[in-house]
Amino acid sequence: MQSQGGPSKVVATLRADGNVYPMDPTEHSNLLHYEIRTEGEHQLKKGNGSGTSTVVDLGKQLLQCARDSDVTGVKTTLAHGAPFASDWLGMSALHFAAMNNQLEICEILLQGGINMDAKTKVDRTPLHLACYYGHERVVRLLLALKCSVNSRDMLRMTPLHWAVEKKHKTIVRMLLKCQADVSLVSKFGKTPIALAVYTEQADVLAELEAARQAQASRKFNEETELKLPSVQRTLEPSMLDEQQQLLNDIISPSSQQAPAVSPATASTLRGQVGTVQTIQLRPSPASGAALGTTSNGVASKAVGNVAKLGAKGASVMPLLTSSEICRQLHDLRRQNEELRRRVDSFHREKEQMLKRIDRLEQLVFIRESEAEIDYLGDL
């Protein structure tokens, strides 16, 4: 402890038991004029902390300042070259700032180059903590700097899992805009959609379902693009006409027997017509009604597929909306409660019947005893 505005002087010690022990017992009443200050804070205030404090001490001071939400202390320790350290739980200064909703400290640390995706001993990032506690400004800052959205902690939970479970709807929408994956499963077998159903959040469930469909469609498109050839051969119009004529001669039904094609000719032909996508055919009367033809005589497989889908369309079960799912969930829970009440009433009735049977058995036993006594008395 030191005097306010005076020179540094140790007048008392603060021990682990929480009591203050003055050096001079007679000055115990004058301790109100002194303030508590650690040696590291005193060195930082004098401006010579970098010369007397070690790098490890500066890292510890930075952690303490971030834990205490001390903006000035964070700036001072960083100015003296404090490293980005972590405590025994793996919590960094950015973890404490995100947990305490200290946007200014987060900005200072991120400008200083701290790792925004650092993980604790339980694999939680600052975004995990910000989503867990519902700090929207910190989440917006981290997402703007392109932090990892789909990081998973020891429970295999993503920031989206925690935001849905804690019912932070605004944060859920921000994560969905940054393409947070809604199909990831936690250690307990739950997806964000399942958590939304369990916590009965119909509006969030609708947004998660729409995001799931969009992500599935985008993934399908990406896989389709990967399967397509990267470079396509360009053919001249005269070459295309020649190859089309060759195909027509081979597939023409005018000849009763198909002409024999040697393997070398077939392989050469396949190499030449590898990029031709349509073949001109003459549909038979039997297949014409099923498949149909286009205006230029090209067979269309899509018509047959559409006809098949139309035939099966009546038997396909429509997908349930989010409101219908929630309503069915409410109905099931209500039915479950009603069944429990009925079971309890049946148990009570059963106990009452057993008690009545016991009383009747006792009455019968008493009457039989009285009858035997009367019979012996007559004898």
Helices and strands as residue ranges (DSSP letters): E 2-3, E 12-14, E 20-22, G 25-33, E 34-35, H 39-46, H 49-52, H 55-67, H 71-79, H 93-99, H 103-111, H 126-133, H 136-144, H 159-165, H 169-177, H 192-198, H 202-227, H 237-251, H 263-272, H 285-291, H 301-312, G 313-315, H 322-378
